[in-house]
């Protein structure tokens, strides 16, 4: 039980005798006491002083006690103000009217000092409870602010790891990324495996928060650390780019299942591209199907049928889709934050709208495609607030 805060009382009555009697009684209890003869003077004192107990008469000239209580309750305050009404009205209708105005307790005239003392004990209990709630709320607010700061740091760290738009040999990359209002689990990367092969991927960890962000960070490290093993497999005689990509994702799942002690899982679209031949292998693990743009036909073709997310089941064997890219070909990878972006009516942006935007971009520079889709999503949302989910779009041109 919290101790009640020091009582700073305001007595409001246009009758000087009643004002003196109540003030004397309160001072005898050791309370700090302020006096006012009407509601207007009382409000000025409430603005100037830290008062937590008001004992007011109902009928007064100018602003009466009922209007005073309504004014007190209408303005947010840092600490709770206990309101006690002095009244000669004992009927139920008057009591209901006063309670609706925010009155906590009543003291019916004429009253005795023992009765006033008992009412004050009840006020102290309420003020102690309110002080406890305020203390807990302050601690919760401090914890929330600390968590918000840590999440902001985590968000900035993850954004700092994203690669710059660049080219690796004959392959160009561009992208846009919009973080959600929470720290999410989207991540992507592209880097050379050796002088011939390039690796690229988009990851989407289920859920939000620090755990999702840390898993996205760990996934990035796991993939980067596997580069040597992937390079060794690709240089073996008779190696197949599709088999190597599929084996890599299968190995990611095996390792993740061994160390995963949570219910988290993630989807991924993982690719390896051979710059010399233009062949690219794509492995889909529960992730939205990437889009293949053929420059000659100006068609947009989804690649893959889904697959299970990483961390869902043991002993999953993943398969790769292998494409032969031609000069001018493009691949568009994205997270479900793009297609599931909702407008004010709750309608989703959807893959068809995304395909239409990208198809209209044609063979324009990759940054034009990324910017066009970003503008289309922003117009669709019609809001400057943060997205509900991370939005990731990665474009590749060969």
VENTA-V513159 format. One record per residue. N is the residue number from 0. SS is DSSP state (~ for helix, > for strand, _ for the rest). PHI is phi in whole degrees, 0 to 359 (none if undefined). PSI is psi as a letter, one per 30 degrees, with the letter a starting at -180 (NA if undefined). Layout:
# VENTA-V513159
N;SS;PHI;PSI
N;SS;PHI;PSI
This chain:
# VENTA-V513159
0;_;none;k
1;_;282;k
2;_;288;k
3;_;293;k
4;_;290;l
5;_;303;k
6;_;275;k
7;>;238;j
8;>;257;k
9;>;240;k
10;>;254;k
11;>;234;j
12;_;196;k
13;_;274;f
14;_;265;j
15;~;302;e
16;~;293;e
17;~;299;e
18;~;299;e
19;~;292;e
20;~;299;e
21;~;292;e
22;~;299;e
23;~;299;e
24;~;298;e
25;~;294;e
26;~;294;e
27;~;294;f
28;_;272;f
29;_;89;g
30;_;274;k
31;>;284;k
32;>;232;k
33;>;240;l
34;>;233;k
35;>;214;k
36;_;260;f
37;_;203;l
38;~;294;e
39;~;294;e
40;~;298;e
41;~;298;e
42;~;297;e
43;~;297;e
44;~;294;e
45;~;296;e
46;~;286;e
47;~;270;f
48;_;240;l
49;_;272;i
50;_;251;k
51;_;238;g
52;>;220;k
53;>;237;k
54;>;246;j
55;>;231;k
56;>;287;l
57;_;279;e
58;_;267;j
59;_;215;l
60;_;291;l
61;_;74;c
62;_;269;j
63;_;277;l
64;~;296;e
65;~;297;e
66;~;295;e
67;~;298;e
68;~;297;e
69;~;299;e
70;~;294;e
71;~;297;e
72;~;287;f
73;~;284;f
74;_;249;k
75;_;298;k
76;_;227;l
77;_;294;e
78;_;233;l
79;_;288;k
80;_;248;j
81;>;275;k
82;>;247;k
83;>;242;k
84;>;255;k
85;>;271;k
86;>;205;l
87;_;261;g
88;_;270;j
89;_;253;g
90;_;283;l
91;~;297;e
92;~;298;e
93;~;292;e
94;~;296;e
95;~;297;e
96;~;300;e
97;~;291;e
98;~;296;e
99;~;293;f
100;_;279;f
101;_;105;g
102;_;289;k
103;_;270;e
104;>;206;l
105;>;232;k
106;>;229;j
107;>;275;k
108;_;283;k
109;_;284;k
110;_;239;l
111;_;250;l
112;~;304;e
113;~;300;e
114;~;294;e
115;~;299;e
116;~;298;e
117;~;295;e
118;~;297;e
119;~;292;e
120;~;300;e
121;~;296;e
122;~;297;e
123;~;298;e
124;~;298;e
125;~;296;e
126;~;296;e
127;~;295;e
128;~;297;e
129;~;296;e
130;~;297;e
131;~;296;e
132;~;297;e
133;~;297;e
134;~;296;e
135;~;296;e
136;~;296;e
137;~;297;e
138;~;295;e
139;~;296;e
140;~;296;e
141;~;296;e
142;~;295;e
143;~;296;e
144;~;296;e
145;~;296;e
146;~;297;e
147;~;299;e
148;~;296;e
149;~;293;e
150;~;295;e
151;~;295;e
152;~;297;e
153;~;298;e
154;~;298;e
155;~;294;e
156;~;297;e
157;~;294;e
158;~;296;e
159;~;292;f
160;_;273;f
161;_;290;k
162;_;286;l
163;_;282;k
164;_;305;k
165;>;198;l
166;>;239;k
167;>;237;j
168;_;63;b
169;_;276;g
170;>;251;k
171;>;252;k
172;>;234;k
173;>;212;l
174;>;195;l
175;>;218;k
176;>;219;k
177;>;236;j
178;_;283;k
179;>;285;l
180;_;292;f
181;_;252;l
182;_;285;j
183;_;259;a
184;_;242;g
185;>;282;k
186;>;204;l
187;>;206;l
188;>;195;l
189;>;207;k
190;>;195;l
191;>;285;k
192;_;279;e
193;_;206;a
194;_;291;f
195;_;247;e
196;>;254;k
197;>;233;k
198;>;253;k
199;>;209;l
200;>;196;l
201;>;228;k
202;>;241;k
203;>;224;j
204;>;279;k
205;_;295;k
206;_;94;a
207;_;226;l
208;_;100;a
209;~;298;e
210;~;297;e
211;~;294;e
212;~;295;e
213;~;293;e
214;~;293;e
215;~;299;e
216;~;296;e
217;~;295;e
218;~;298;e
219;~;302;e
220;~;296;e
221;~;297;e
222;~;292;e
223;~;298;e
224;~;289;f
225;_;271;g
226;~;300;e
227;~;299;e
228;~;293;e
229;~;295;e
230;~;298;e
231;~;296;e
232;~;294;e
233;~;289;f
234;_;268;f
235;_;290;k
236;_;302;k
237;_;75;g
238;_;293;l
239;_;240;k
240;~;297;e
241;~;292;e
242;~;296;e
243;~;293;e
244;~;296;e
245;~;295;e
246;~;296;e
247;~;296;e
248;~;291;e
249;~;301;e
250;~;291;e
251;~;302;e
252;~;295;e
253;~;299;e
254;~;295;e
255;~;295;e
256;~;295;e
257;~;289;e
258;~;258;f
259;_;282;j
260;_;251;g
261;_;239;a
262;_;267;g
263;_;288;l
264;_;210;l
265;>;213;l
266;>;259;l
267;>;208;k
268;>;245;j
269;>;240;k
270;>;226;k
271;>;232;k
272;>;241;k
273;>;266;j
274;_;294;f
275;_;286;e
276;_;261;f
277;_;83;g
278;>;280;k
279;>;225;k
280;>;250;k
281;>;239;k
282;>;243;k
283;>;250;k
284;>;240;i
285;>;74;g
286;_;266;l
287;_;305;k
288;_;295;k
289;>;293;l
290;>;252;k
291;>;254;j
292;>;260;j
293;>;265;j
294;_;295;e
295;_;289;e
296;_;271;f
297;_;52;h
298;>;259;l
299;>;240;j
300;>;244;k
301;>;289;k
302;>;244;k
303;_;100;l
304;_;235;g
305;_;124;c
306;_;83;l
307;_;274;k
308;_;297;l
309;>;287;k
310;_;91;g
311;_;268;e
312;_;219;l
313;_;285;l
314;_;55;h
315;_;263;k
316;_;257;j
317;_;268;l
318;_;238;l
319;>;248;k
320;>;258;k
321;>;251;k
322;>;242;l
323;>;255;j
324;_;277;k
325;_;250;l
326;_;306;k
327;_;97;f
328;_;293;l
329;>;223;k
330;>;238;k
331;>;242;j
332;>;249;k
333;>;201;l
334;_;261;l
335;~;290;f
336;~;297;f
337;~;284;e
338;~;289;f
339;_;261;g
340;_;294;k
341;>;257;k
342;_;272;a
343;_;298;f
344;_;271;g
345;_;85;g
346;_;279;k
347;>;277;k
348;_;297;e
349;~;80;l
350;~;287;e
351;~;297;e
352;~;295;e
353;~;298;e
354;~;299;e
355;~;297;e
356;~;298;e
357;~;290;e
358;~;296;e
359;~;294;f
360;~;290;f
361;_;55;b
362;_;263;g
363;_;299;l
364;_;307;l
365;~;300;e
366;~;296;f
367;~;293;e
368;~;297;e
369;~;296;e
370;~;293;e
371;~;295;e
372;~;292;e
373;~;298;e
374;~;295;e
375;~;298;e
376;~;293;e
377;~;295;e
378;~;295;e
379;~;295;e
380;~;290;e
381;_;66;g
382;_;215;k
383;_;269;f
384;_;288;l
385;_;297;l
386;>;291;l
387;_;286;f
388;_;221;l
389;_;302;k
390;>;241;j
391;>;235;k
392;>;222;k
393;>;236;k
394;>;246;k
395;>;231;k
396;>;238;k
397;_;248;NA
